[in-house]
Amino acid sequence: ATLRELGQVLSKPVSKSTVEYRWRKIEHLAGISSE
């Protein structure tokens, strides 16, 4: 999912930085973060 899709899924609007922060956290927890 892209950051744009992820933002649309969230129940309420958030800033791009917030989405990116959450996405990085998800990637880290999932162990799929690309370096």
C-alpha positions in Angstrom: 0.0 0.0 0.0 1.2 3.5 -0.8 1.2 6.4 1.7 -1.7 7.8 -0.2 -3.7 4.6 0.2 -2.7 4.3 3.8 -4.0 7.8 4.5 -7.3 7.0 2.8 -7.8 4.0 5.0 -7.3 5.9 8.3 -10.5 6.9 10.0 -9.6 10.5 10.2 -7.3 12.8 8.2 -3.6 13.0 9.3 -0.6 15.0 8.1 1.7 13.3 5.6 4.5 13.2 8.3 2.2 11.3 10.6 1.3 8.8 8.0 5.0 8.3 7.1 5.8 7.9 10.8 3.2 5.3 11.3 4.2 3.5 8.0 7.8 3.4 9.1 6.7 1.9 12.4 4.6 -0.7 10.6 7.5 -1.6 8.3 9.9 -1.9 11.3 7.5 -4.1 13.2 6.9 -6.2 10.1 10.6 -6.4 9.4 10.1 -5.2 5.8 11.7 -1.8 6.0 13.9 -1.1 3.0 17.3 0.5 3.5 
